Amino acid sequence: MDNFLIQVTGKKRVALYSPRDAPYLYLSGTKSEVLDVDNPDLEKYPLFVKAKRYQCFLEAGDVLFIPALWFHNVISEEFGVALNVFWKHLPADCYDKNDTYGNKDPTAASRAIQILDRALKTLEELPEEYRDFYARRMVLRIQEKAYRNDSG
């Protein structure tokens, strides 16, 4: 969800990454496996260097808008108090009714991931060469049908 990070006292450093950089963030569910963005293990996460980092510093009284889908890493520079305010901006039926805090993927995205997981399991029935070929066709179809083609 969209989020305001409000720094009440103390200081924080915030590193942000665009949703477009998701292929370089080593996602595990909705989180990145790269926990130390300042000193990432490049042997384990070699593509992380391709992710464009946006960074800012928050002091008491500062407010940062973090758009939905943007990955962020927050480092406290000194003891402080901060407050997050989240809000749902998609139509209500896009959200899981049992997701009080909005931590789950939108329901359509969750269903699509489940369908993809079943498709990938089905491909396991094929020999490796065929599995590779049809998986690449699936990726191309996803790129053609679902990726935005603007540069924004």
DSSP file (Angstrom, degrees, kcal/mol; ACC not computed):
  #  RESIDUE AA STRUCTURE BP1 BP2  ACC     N-H-->O    O-->H-N    N-H-->O    O-->H-N    TCO  KAPPA ALPHA  PHI   PSI    X-CA   Y-CA   Z-CA
    1    1 A M              0   0    0      0, 0.0    87,-0.2     0, 0.0    68,-0.2   0.000 360.0 360.0 360.0 160.3    0.0    0.0    0.0
    2    2 A D  E     -A   87   0A   0     85,-1.0    85,-1.6    66,-0.1     2,-0.3  -0.354 360.0-166.2 -63.0 154.3    1.0    3.6   -0.3
    3    3 A N  E     -AB  86  66A   0     63,-1.6    63,-3.5    83,-0.2     2,-0.5  -0.998  26.2-150.4-152.5 136.3    2.7    4.8    2.9
    4    4 A F  E     -AB  85  65A   0     81,-2.4    81,-2.3    -2,-0.3     2,-0.7  -0.965  15.5-156.9-103.5 125.8    3.8    7.9    4.7
    5    5 A L  E     -AB  84  64A   0     59,-3.0    59,-2.5    -2,-0.5     2,-0.6  -0.927  13.3-165.8-100.6 114.2    6.9    7.4    6.9
    6    6 A I  E     -AB  83  63A   0     77,-3.5    77,-2.6    -2,-0.7     2,-0.8  -0.899  10.0-151.0-108.7 117.0    6.8   10.2    9.5
    7    7 A Q  E     +A   82   0A   0     55,-2.7    54,-3.1    -2,-0.6    55,-0.3  -0.788  19.4 173.4 -90.1 113.0    9.9   10.8   11.5
    8    8 A V  E     -     0   0A   0     73,-2.4     2,-0.3    -2,-0.8    74,-0.2   0.924  67.4  -6.4 -86.1 -51.2    8.9   12.1   14.9
    9    9 A T  E    S+A   81   0A   0     72,-1.9    72,-0.9    51,-0.1    -1,-0.3  -0.938 109.4  23.1-138.5 162.0   12.3   12.2   16.6
   10   10 A G  S    S-     0   0    0     -2,-0.3    50,-0.5    70,-0.2     2,-0.3  -0.233  82.2 -74.6  80.3-169.5   15.8   10.9   15.7
   11   11 A K  E     -C   59   0B   0     67,-0.5    66,-2.0    48,-0.2    67,-1.4  -0.976  37.5-176.5-135.1 144.8   17.3   10.3   12.2
   12   12 A K  E     -CD  58  76B   0     46,-2.2    46,-3.1    -2,-0.3     2,-0.5  -0.972  18.0-143.9-136.4 152.1   16.9    7.6    9.6
   13   13 A R  E     -CD  57  75B   0     62,-3.0    62,-3.0    -2,-0.3     2,-0.5  -0.973  20.5-162.2-112.7 132.8   18.4    6.8    6.2
   14   14 A V  E     -CD  56  74B   0     42,-2.9    42,-2.1    -2,-0.5     2,-0.5  -0.967   8.0-165.3-122.1 125.8   16.0    5.3    3.7
   15   15 A A  E     -CD  55  73B   0     58,-2.8    58,-2.4    -2,-0.5     2,-0.3  -0.936  14.7-167.5-106.5 130.0   17.1    3.4    0.6
   16   16 A L  E     -CD  54  72B   0     38,-3.5    38,-2.4    -2,-0.5     2,-0.4  -0.896   8.7-165.1-120.7 148.1   14.3    3.0   -2.0
   17   17 A Y  E     -CD  53  71B   0     54,-2.6    54,-1.9    -2,-0.3    36,-0.1  -0.999  24.2-118.2-134.7 133.1   14.1    0.7   -5.1
   18   18 A S    >   -     0   0    0     34,-0.5     3,-1.9    -2,-0.4     4,-0.1  -0.266  24.1-117.8 -64.8 150.4   11.6    1.0   -8.0
   19   19 A P  G >  S+     0   0    0      0, 0.0     3,-1.7     0, 0.0    -1,-0.1   0.790 114.4  68.8 -57.9 -26.4    9.3   -1.9   -8.7
   20   20 A R  G 3  S+     0   0    0      1,-0.3    50,-0.0     2,-0.1    -2,-0.0   0.715  92.6  58.7 -65.1 -19.9   11.0   -2.1  -12.1
   21   21 A D  G X  S+     0   0    0     -3,-1.9     3,-2.2     1,-0.2     4,-0.4   0.328  70.0 111.1 -91.9   7.7   14.2   -3.3  -10.3
   22   22 A A  G X   +     0   0    0     -3,-1.7     3,-1.5     1,-0.3     5,-0.4   0.833  68.2  63.5 -50.8 -37.9   12.4   -6.3   -8.8
   23   23 A P  G 3  S+     0   0    0      0, 0.0    -1,-0.3     0, 0.0     3,-0.2   0.714 107.5  44.1 -62.4 -16.3   14.4   -8.7  -11.0
   24   24 A Y  G <  S+     0   0    0     -3,-2.2    27,-0.2     1,-0.1    -2,-0.2   0.421  98.1  73.0-105.0  -0.6   17.6   -7.5   -9.2
   25   25 A L  S <  S-     0   0    0     -3,-1.5     9,-0.7    -4,-0.4     8,-0.6   0.433  93.4-127.6 -99.9   0.6   16.3   -7.6   -5.6
   26   26 A Y        -     0   0    0     -4,-0.4     7,-2.6    -3,-0.2     8,-0.2   0.972  33.4-151.3  52.4  66.7   16.2  -11.4   -5.1
   27   27 A L  E     -E   32   0C   0     -5,-0.4     2,-0.4     5,-0.2     5,-0.2  -0.432  24.1-174.3 -74.9 139.6   12.6  -11.5   -3.9
   28   28 A S  E >  S-E   31   0C   0      3,-3.3     3,-1.5    -2,-0.2     2,-0.5  -0.899  75.3 -46.4-128.7  99.1   11.4  -14.1   -1.5
   29   29 A G  T 3  S-     0   0    0     -2,-0.4    -2,-0.0     1,-0.2     0, 0.0  -0.647 122.9 -25.7  70.4-125.5    7.6  -13.4   -1.3
   30   30 A T  T 3  S+     0   0    0     -2,-0.5     2,-0.3    -3,-0.1    -1,-0.2   0.340 126.0  79.6-101.2   6.0    7.3   -9.7   -0.9
   31   31 A K  E <  S-E   28   0C   0     -3,-1.5    -3,-3.3    40,-0.1     2,-0.3  -0.801  77.1-119.8-114.3 154.5   10.7   -9.2    0.7
   32   32 A S  E     -E   27   0C   0     -2,-0.3    -5,-0.2    -5,-0.2    -6,-0.2  -0.725   9.7-144.4 -88.2 140.7   14.2   -8.9   -0.6
   33   33 A E  S    S+     0   0    0     -7,-2.6     2,-1.1    -8,-0.6    -7,-0.1   0.677  82.6  91.6 -74.4 -17.3   16.8  -11.4    0.5
   34   34 A V        +     0   0    0     -9,-0.7     3,-0.2     1,-0.2    -2,-0.1  -0.679  48.4 164.9 -81.8 101.6   19.4   -8.7    0.3
   35   35 A L        +     0   0    0     -2,-1.1     2,-1.1     1,-0.2    -1,-0.2   0.838  64.3  56.2 -89.2 -35.3   19.3   -7.3    3.9
   36   36 A D        +     0   0    0      1,-0.2     3,-0.3     3,-0.1    -1,-0.2  -0.764  61.1 174.4-100.5  90.3   22.5   -5.3    3.9
   37   37 A V  S    S+     0   0    0     -2,-1.1    -1,-0.2     1,-0.2    -2,-0.1   0.701  77.6  56.6 -71.3 -18.2   22.0   -2.9    1.0
   38   38 A D  S    S+     0   0    0      1,-0.2    -1,-0.2    -3,-0.1    -2,-0.1   0.826 125.3  17.7 -80.0 -33.1   25.2   -1.1    1.9
   39   39 A N  S    S-     0   0    0     -3,-0.3    -1,-0.2     2,-0.0    -2,-0.1  -0.517  84.0-178.3-136.9  65.8   27.4   -4.2    1.7
   40   40 A P        -     0   0    0      0, 0.0     2,-1.3     0, 0.0     3,-0.1  -0.321  38.3-109.7 -69.2 150.7   25.5   -6.9   -0.2
   41   41 A D     >  -     0   0    0      1,-0.2     4,-2.8     2,-0.1     3,-0.4  -0.684  36.0-172.7 -78.0  96.6   27.0  -10.3   -0.7
   42   42 A L  T  4 S+     0   0    0     -2,-1.3    -1,-0.2     1,-0.2     7,-0.1   0.651  79.7  60.5 -74.5 -14.7   27.6  -10.0   -4.5
   43   43 A E  T  4 S+     0   0    0      2,-0.2    -1,-0.2     1,-0.1    -2,-0.1   0.891 116.7  32.6 -72.8 -38.9   28.7  -13.6   -4.8
   44   44 A K  T  4 S+     0   0    0     -3,-0.4    -2,-0.2     1,-0.2    -1,-0.1   0.816 135.0  28.5 -83.0 -33.4   25.2  -14.6   -3.6
   45   45 A Y    ><  +     0   0    0     -4,-2.8     3,-1.4     1,-0.1     4,-0.3  -0.520  68.1 157.6-127.5  62.8   23.3  -11.6   -5.1
   46   46 A P  G >  S+     0   0    0      0, 0.0     3,-0.8     0, 0.0    -1,-0.1   0.776  71.9  56.9 -64.8 -27.6   25.3  -10.5   -8.2
   47   47 A L  G >  S+     0   0    0      1,-0.2     3,-2.2     2,-0.1     4,-0.4   0.624  81.5  88.1 -78.9 -11.3   22.4   -8.8  -10.0
   48   48 A F  G X  S+     0   0    0     -3,-1.4     3,-1.6     1,-0.3    -1,-0.2   0.811  75.4  68.1 -58.0 -29.8   21.8   -6.5   -7.0
   49   49 A V  G <  S+     0   0    0     -3,-0.8    -1,-0.3    -4,-0.3    -2,-0.1   0.707  92.5  61.2 -64.0 -17.9   24.4   -4.0   -8.5
   50   50 A K  G <  S+     0   0    0     -3,-2.2     2,-0.4   -26,-0.1    -1,-0.3   0.635  80.5 101.1 -82.6 -14.3   21.9   -3.3  -11.3
   51   51 A A  S <  S-     0   0    0     -3,-1.6     2,-0.5    -4,-0.4   -29,-0.0  -0.572  75.2-130.4 -74.8 127.6   19.2   -2.1   -9.0
   52   52 A K        -     0   0    0     -2,-0.4   -34,-0.5   -34,-0.1     2,-0.4  -0.677  22.6-147.9 -82.1 124.4   19.0    1.8   -9.0
   53   53 A R  E     -C   17   0B   0     -2,-0.5     2,-0.4   -36,-0.1   -36,-0.2  -0.778  12.8-167.4 -97.9 132.7   19.1    3.1   -5.4
   54   54 A Y  E     -C   16   0B   0    -38,-2.4   -38,-3.5    -2,-0.4     2,-0.4  -0.960  17.9-172.4-111.5 135.9   17.3    6.2   -4.3
   55   55 A Q  E     +C   15   0B   0     -2,-0.4     2,-0.3   -40,-0.2   -40,-0.2  -0.973  13.4 166.6-136.1 145.3   18.3    7.5   -0.9
   56   56 A C  E     -C   14   0B   0    -42,-2.1   -42,-2.9    -2,-0.4     2,-0.4  -0.962  26.7-129.1-147.8 166.0   17.2   10.1    1.5
   57   57 A F  E     -C   13   0B   0     -2,-0.3     2,-0.4   -44,-0.2   -44,-0.2  -0.967  18.8-154.6-119.8 133.9   17.7   11.1    5.2
   58   58 A L  E     -C   12   0B   0    -46,-3.1   -46,-2.2    -2,-0.4     2,-0.3  -0.908  12.4-179.8-111.2 135.7   14.9   11.8    7.5
   59   59 A E  E >   -C   11   0B   0     -2,-0.4     3,-2.7   -48,-0.2   -52,-0.3  -0.782  50.3 -55.4-121.9 170.6   15.1   14.0   10.6
   60   60 A A  T 3  S+     0   0    0    -50,-0.5   -52,-0.2     1,-0.3   -51,-0.1  -0.168 127.7  20.7 -48.4 129.0   12.4   14.9   13.2
   61   61 A G  T 3  S+     0   0    0    -54,-3.1    -1,-0.3     1,-0.3     2,-0.2   0.258  94.0 126.3  93.9 -11.5    9.4   16.4   11.4
   62   62 A D    <   -     0   0    0     -3,-2.7   -55,-2.7   -55,-0.3     2,-0.4  -0.519  41.5-161.1 -81.2 148.6   10.2   15.0    8.0
   63   63 A V  E     -B    6   0A   0    -57,-0.2     2,-0.5    -2,-0.2   -57,-0.2  -0.999   1.5-163.9-129.6 131.0    7.6   12.9    6.0
   64   64 A L  E     -B    5   0A   0    -59,-2.5   -59,-3.0    -2,-0.4     2,-0.6  -0.967  12.2-143.9-116.9 127.6    8.5   10.6    3.2
   65   65 A F  E     -B    4   0A   0     -2,-0.5   -61,-0.2   -61,-0.2   -63,-0.0  -0.803  15.3-169.2 -86.7 123.1    5.9    9.2    0.8
   66   66 A I  E     -B    3   0A   0    -63,-3.5   -63,-1.6    -2,-0.6     3,-0.1  -0.943  17.3-138.9-114.0 109.1    6.7    5.6   -0.2
   67   67 A P    >   -     0   0    0      0, 0.0     3,-1.7     0, 0.0   -65,-0.1  -0.252  32.8 -85.6 -65.3 153.5    4.5    4.5   -3.1
   68   68 A A  T 3  S+     0   0    0      1,-0.2   -66,-0.1     3,-0.0     3,-0.1  -0.270 114.0  22.5 -53.2 143.7    3.0    1.1   -3.2
   69   69 A L  T 3  S+     0   0    0      1,-0.2     2,-0.5   -68,-0.2    -1,-0.2   0.257  88.4 126.6  80.1  -8.0    5.3   -1.6   -4.6
   70   70 A W    <   -     0   0    0     -3,-1.7    -1,-0.2   -52,-0.1     2,-0.2  -0.692  56.9-135.6 -81.6 128.1    8.5    0.4   -3.9
   71   71 A F  E     -D   17   0B   0    -54,-1.9   -54,-2.6    -2,-0.5     2,-0.3  -0.590  28.4-175.9 -80.3 142.9   11.0   -1.7   -1.9
   72   72 A H  E     -D   16   0B   0     -2,-0.2     2,-0.4   -56,-0.2   -56,-0.2  -0.992  22.6-160.1-144.8 151.4   12.7    0.2    0.9
   73   73 A N  E     -D   15   0B   0    -58,-2.4   -58,-2.8    -2,-0.3     2,-0.5  -0.999  15.4-158.9-130.6 125.3   15.3   -0.4    3.5
   74   74 A V  E     -D   14   0B   0     -2,-0.4     2,-0.5   -60,-0.2   -60,-0.2  -0.920   6.7-172.2-114.7 128.3   15.4    1.8    6.6
   75   75 A I  E     -D   13   0B   0    -62,-3.0   -62,-3.0    -2,-0.5     2,-0.5  -0.976  21.1-134.1-120.3 123.3   18.5    2.3    8.8
   76   76 A S  E     -D   12   0B   0     -2,-0.5   -64,-0.3   -64,-0.2     3,-0.1  -0.655  15.1-171.3 -77.4 124.2   18.2    4.2   12.1
   77   77 A E  S    S-     0   0    0    -66,-2.0     2,-0.3    -2,-0.5   -65,-0.2   0.715  75.7  -5.3 -85.5 -24.5   21.1    6.7   12.3
   78   78 A E  S    S-     0   0    0    -67,-1.4   -67,-0.5    -3,-0.1    -1,-0.3  -0.963  98.8 -65.8-158.6 165.2   20.2    7.4   15.9
   79   79 A F  S    S+     0   0    0     -2,-0.3     2,-0.3   -69,-0.1   -68,-0.1  -0.267  71.4 140.4 -55.8 139.0   17.5    6.4   18.4
   80   80 A G        -     0   0    0    -70,-0.2     2,-0.4     2,-0.0   -70,-0.2  -0.974  48.2-110.8-166.0 178.3   14.1    7.8   17.3
   81   81 A V  E     +A    9   0A   0    -72,-0.9   -73,-2.4    -2,-0.3   -72,-1.9  -0.989  32.3 175.6-125.2 132.9   10.4    7.4   16.9
   82   82 A A  E     -A    7   0A   0     -2,-0.4     2,-0.4   -75,-0.2   -75,-0.2  -0.931  14.6-152.1-134.7 160.2    8.7    7.1   13.5
   83   83 A L  E     -A    6   0A   0    -77,-2.6   -77,-3.5    -2,-0.3     2,-0.4  -0.995   4.7-152.3-134.2 136.6    5.2    6.4   12.4
   84   84 A N  E     -A    5   0A   0     -2,-0.4     2,-0.5   -79,-0.2   -79,-0.2  -0.918   5.0-166.4-108.7 137.5    3.9    4.8    9.3
   85   85 A V  E     -A    4   0A   0    -81,-2.3   -81,-2.4    -2,-0.4     2,-0.3  -0.976  12.3-174.8-122.6 115.9    0.5    5.6    7.8
   86   86 A F  E     -A    3   0A   0     -2,-0.5     2,-0.3   -83,-0.2   -83,-0.2  -0.766   2.7-176.6-106.8 152.3   -0.7    3.2    5.1
   87   87 A W  E     -A    2   0A   0    -85,-1.6   -85,-1.0    -2,-0.3     2,-0.5  -0.994  26.8-121.2-149.3 148.9   -3.8    3.4    3.0
   88   88 A K        +     0   0    0     -2,-0.3     4,-0.1   -87,-0.2    14,-0.0  -0.734  27.7 173.1 -86.7 128.4   -5.5    1.3    0.4
   89   89 A H        +     0   0    0     -2,-0.5    -1,-0.1     2,-0.1     3,-0.1   0.500  53.2  83.3-115.7  -7.6   -5.9    3.1   -2.9
   90   90 A L  S    S-     0   0    0      1,-0.2     5,-0.1     2,-0.1    -2,-0.0  -0.519  99.3 -75.7 -87.4 163.6   -7.2    0.2   -5.1
   91   91 A P    >   -     0   0    0      0, 0.0     3,-2.4     0, 0.0     4,-0.3  -0.281  48.3-111.8 -56.1 147.2  -11.0   -0.6   -5.2
   92   92 A A  G >  S+     0   0    0      1,-0.3     3,-1.6     2,-0.2    -2,-0.1   0.803 114.2  62.8 -55.0 -35.0  -12.0   -2.6   -2.0
   93   93 A D  G 3  S+     0   0    0      1,-0.3    -1,-0.3    13,-0.0     4,-0.1   0.561  90.1  69.8 -73.1  -4.4  -12.6   -5.8   -3.9
   94   94 A C  G <  S+     0   0    0     -3,-2.4    13,-2.5    13,-0.1    14,-0.3   0.655  92.0  72.8 -79.9 -16.5   -8.9   -5.9   -4.9
   95   95 A Y  S <  S-     0   0    0     -3,-1.6     2,-0.3    -4,-0.3    10,-0.1  -0.726  92.8-104.8-104.6 148.9   -7.9   -6.7   -1.3
   96   96 A D    >   -     0   0    0     -2,-0.3     3,-1.9     9,-0.3     6,-0.2  -0.552  27.5-139.1 -66.0 125.8   -8.3   -9.8    0.8
   97   97 A K  T 3  S+     0   0    0     -2,-0.3    -1,-0.1     1,-0.3    -3,-0.0   0.748 102.1  52.9 -63.2 -23.6  -11.1   -9.1    3.2
   98   98 A N  T 3  S+     0   0    0      1,-0.1     2,-1.2     2,-0.0    -1,-0.3   0.365  83.4  97.3 -92.9   5.2   -9.2  -10.9    6.0
   99   99 A D    X   +     0   0    0     -3,-1.9     3,-0.9     1,-0.2    -1,-0.1  -0.682  46.6 173.1 -97.6  82.4   -6.1   -8.8    5.5
  100  100 A T  T 3  S+     0   0    0     -2,-1.2    -1,-0.2     1,-0.2    -2,-0.0   0.856  77.9  38.3 -57.4 -40.5   -6.5   -6.1    8.2
  101  101 A Y  T 3  S-     0   0    0     -3,-0.2    -1,-0.2     0, 0.0    -2,-0.1   0.417 105.9-118.6 -98.9   1.6   -3.1   -4.5    7.7
  102  102 A G  S <  S+     0   0    0     -3,-0.9    -2,-0.1    -6,-0.2   -15,-0.1   0.824  70.2 133.9  69.4  31.0   -2.9   -4.7    3.9
  103  103 A N        +     0   0    0      2,-0.1     2,-0.1     0, 0.0    -1,-0.1   0.639  48.0  83.0 -87.1 -15.1    0.2   -6.9    4.0
  104  104 A K  S    S-     0   0    0      1,-0.1     3,-0.1    -8,-0.1    -8,-0.1  -0.485  88.6 -98.4 -88.9 159.2   -1.0   -9.4    1.4
  105  105 A D        -     0   0    0     -2,-0.1    -9,-0.3     1,-0.1    -1,-0.1  -0.344  55.6 -83.0 -64.2 153.8   -0.8   -9.1   -2.4
  106  106 A P     >  -     0   0    0      0, 0.0     4,-2.4     0, 0.0     3,-0.4  -0.303  47.1-110.7 -54.7 148.8   -4.0   -7.9   -4.1
  107  107 A T  H  > S+     0   0    0    -13,-2.5     4,-2.4     1,-0.2     5,-0.2   0.854 116.5  51.8 -58.5 -39.6   -6.3  -10.9   -4.6
  108  108 A A  H  > S+     0   0    0    -14,-0.3     4,-2.3     1,-0.2    -1,-0.2   0.906 111.3  47.9 -64.4 -39.8   -5.9  -11.0   -8.4
  109  109 A A  H  > S+     0   0    0     -3,-0.4     4,-2.3     2,-0.2    -2,-0.2   0.904 110.9  51.4 -65.6 -41.0   -2.1  -11.0   -8.1
  110  110 A S  H  X S+     0   0    0     -4,-2.4     4,-2.0     1,-0.2    -2,-0.2   0.913 111.2  47.4 -62.5 -43.7   -2.2  -13.8   -5.5
  111  111 A R  H  X S+     0   0    0     -4,-2.4     4,-2.3    -5,-0.2    -1,-0.2   0.910 110.5  52.4 -63.5 -41.8   -4.4  -15.9   -7.8
  112  112 A A  H  X S+     0   0    0     -4,-2.3     4,-2.5     1,-0.2    -2,-0.2   0.896 108.6  50.2 -62.3 -40.7   -2.1  -15.3  -10.7
  113  113 A I  H  X S+     0   0    0     -4,-2.3     4,-2.5     2,-0.2    -1,-0.2   0.900 110.0  50.6 -64.8 -40.3    1.0  -16.4   -8.7
  114  114 A Q  H  X S+     0   0    0     -4,-2.0     4,-2.0     2,-0.2    -2,-0.2   0.907 111.2  48.4 -63.1 -41.5   -0.8  -19.6   -7.7
  115  115 A I  H  X S+     0   0    0     -4,-2.3     4,-2.4     2,-0.2    -2,-0.2   0.911 111.2  50.3 -64.9 -42.6   -1.7  -20.3  -11.3
  116  116 A L  H  X S+     0   0    0     -4,-2.5     4,-2.8     1,-0.2     5,-0.2   0.917 108.2  52.7 -61.5 -43.6    1.9  -19.7  -12.4
  117  117 A D  H  X S+     0   0    0     -4,-2.5     4,-2.0     1,-0.2    -1,-0.2   0.901 110.4  48.1 -59.6 -40.7    3.1  -22.0   -9.6
  118  118 A R  H  X S+     0   0    0     -4,-2.0     4,-2.1     2,-0.2    -1,-0.2   0.898 111.1  51.0 -66.0 -39.6    0.8  -24.8  -10.9
  119  119 A A  H  X S+     0   0    0     -4,-2.4     4,-2.0     2,-0.2    -2,-0.2   0.915 110.4  48.7 -63.3 -43.0    1.9  -24.1  -14.5
  120  120 A L  H  X S+     0   0    0     -4,-2.8     4,-0.9     1,-0.2    -1,-0.2   0.880 109.9  51.9 -65.0 -37.8    5.6  -24.4  -13.5
  121  121 A K  H >< S+     0   0    0     -4,-2.0     3,-0.7    -5,-0.2     4,-0.3   0.897 108.3  52.3 -63.7 -39.8    4.8  -27.7  -11.6
  122  122 A T  H >< S+     0   0    0     -4,-2.1     3,-1.9     1,-0.2    -2,-0.2   0.884 102.1  59.0 -63.7 -39.0    3.2  -29.0  -14.8
  123  123 A L  H >< S+     0   0    0     -4,-2.0     3,-2.1     1,-0.3    -1,-0.2   0.763  88.4  74.7 -62.0 -24.2    6.3  -28.2  -16.8
  124  124 A E  T << S+     0   0    0     -4,-0.9    -1,-0.3    -3,-0.7    -2,-0.2   0.696  82.7  69.5 -61.9 -16.8    8.3  -30.5  -14.6
  125  125 A E  T <  S+     0   0    0     -3,-1.9    -1,-0.3    -4,-0.3    -2,-0.2   0.649  89.8  79.3 -74.1 -14.6    6.6  -33.4  -16.4
  126  126 A L  S <  S-     0   0    0     -3,-2.1    -3,-0.0    -4,-0.2     0, 0.0  -0.564  94.4 -95.5 -92.7 155.3    8.6  -32.5  -19.5
  127  127 A P    >>  -     0   0    0      0, 0.0     4,-2.9     0, 0.0     3,-0.6  -0.325  46.6-101.8 -61.3 155.6   12.2  -33.4  -20.3
  128  128 A E  H 3> S+     0   0    0      1,-0.2     4,-2.7     2,-0.2     5,-0.2   0.855 120.2  52.3 -51.7 -46.0   14.6  -30.5  -19.4
  129  129 A E  H 3> S+     0   0    0      1,-0.2     4,-1.8     2,-0.2    -1,-0.2   0.888 114.8  42.3 -61.1 -40.6   15.1  -29.3  -23.0
  130  130 A Y  H <> S+     0   0    0     -3,-0.6     4,-2.8     2,-0.2     5,-0.3   0.897 112.4  53.6 -72.1 -41.6   11.3  -29.0  -23.5
  131  131 A R  H  X S+     0   0    0     -4,-2.9     4,-2.3     1,-0.2    -2,-0.2   0.920 110.0  48.7 -58.5 -44.1   10.7  -27.5  -20.1
  132  132 A D  H  X S+     0   0    0     -4,-2.7     4,-2.2    -5,-0.2    -1,-0.2   0.930 112.1  48.6 -61.1 -47.2   13.3  -24.8  -20.9
  133  133 A F  H  X S+     0   0    0     -4,-1.8     4,-1.8    -5,-0.2    -2,-0.2   0.940 115.3  42.3 -60.5 -49.9   11.7  -24.0  -24.2
  134  134 A Y  H  X S+     0   0    0     -4,-2.8     4,-2.1     1,-0.2    -1,-0.2   0.829 111.5  55.2 -72.0 -30.6    8.2  -23.8  -22.9
  135  135 A A  H  X S+     0   0    0     -4,-2.3     4,-2.3    -5,-0.3    -1,-0.2   0.918 108.0  49.8 -64.8 -41.5    9.2  -21.8  -19.9
  136  136 A R  H  X S+     0   0    0     -4,-2.2     4,-2.4     1,-0.2    -2,-0.2   0.888 109.1  52.1 -64.2 -38.0   10.9  -19.3  -22.1
  137  137 A R  H  X S+     0   0    0     -4,-1.8     4,-2.2     2,-0.2    -1,-0.2   0.900 108.9  50.9 -62.7 -39.7    7.7  -19.0  -24.2
  138  138 A M  H  X S+     0   0    0     -4,-2.1     4,-2.5     2,-0.2    -2,-0.2   0.920 109.3  50.1 -63.3 -43.6    5.8  -18.4  -21.0
  139  139 A V  H  X S+     0   0    0     -4,-2.3     4,-2.7     1,-0.2    -2,-0.2   0.931 110.5  49.8 -61.2 -45.6    8.1  -15.6  -20.0
  140  140 A L  H  X S+     0   0    0     -4,-2.4     4,-2.6     1,-0.2    -1,-0.2   0.898 110.5  50.1 -60.4 -40.7    7.9  -14.0  -23.4
  141  141 A R  H  X S+     0   0    0     -4,-2.2     4,-2.6     2,-0.2     5,-0.3   0.911 110.5  49.5 -65.0 -42.0    4.1  -14.1  -23.3
  142  142 A I  H  X>S+     0   0    0     -4,-2.5     4,-2.8     2,-0.2     5,-0.8   0.935 112.4  48.0 -61.7 -45.2    4.1  -12.5  -19.8
  143  143 A Q  H  X5S+     0   0    0     -4,-2.7     4,-0.9     1,-0.2    -2,-0.2   0.917 114.9  45.9 -61.1 -43.0    6.4   -9.8  -21.0
  144  144 A E  H  <5S+     0   0    0     -4,-2.6    -2,-0.2    -5,-0.2    -1,-0.2   0.889 123.7  31.7 -67.3 -40.5    4.2   -9.2  -24.1
  145  145 A K  H  <5S+     0   0    0     -4,-2.6    -2,-0.2    -5,-0.2    -3,-0.2   0.756 130.8  25.2 -92.2 -26.8    0.9   -9.2  -22.3
  146  146 A A  H  <5S+     0   0    0     -4,-2.8    -3,-0.2    -5,-0.3    -2,-0.1   0.714  91.6  94.1-118.0 -24.7    1.6   -7.8  -18.9
  147  147 A Y  S  <<S-     0   0    0     -4,-0.9     2,-0.2    -5,-0.8    -4,-0.0  -0.449  73.3-120.1 -73.6 142.9    4.7   -5.5  -18.9
  148  148 A R        -     0   0    0     -2,-0.1    -1,-0.1     1,-0.1    -2,-0.1  -0.571  16.4-153.6 -72.0 144.7    4.3   -1.8  -19.3
  149  149 A N        +     0   0    0     -2,-0.2     2,-0.2    -5,-0.0    -1,-0.1   0.225  63.8  94.6-108.8  15.7    6.1   -0.6  -22.5
  150  150 A D  S    S-     0   0    0      1,-0.1    -2,-0.1     0, 0.0     0, 0.0  -0.554  78.8-125.2 -92.8 170.2    6.7    2.9  -21.3
  151  151 A S              0   0    0     -2,-0.2    -1,-0.1     1,-0.2    -2,-0.0   0.383 360.0 360.0 -95.6   5.0   10.0    3.9  -19.7
  152  152 A G              0   0    0      0, 0.0    -1,-0.2     0, 0.0    -3,-0.0   0.452 360.0 360.0 -82.3 360.0    8.3    5.4  -16.6
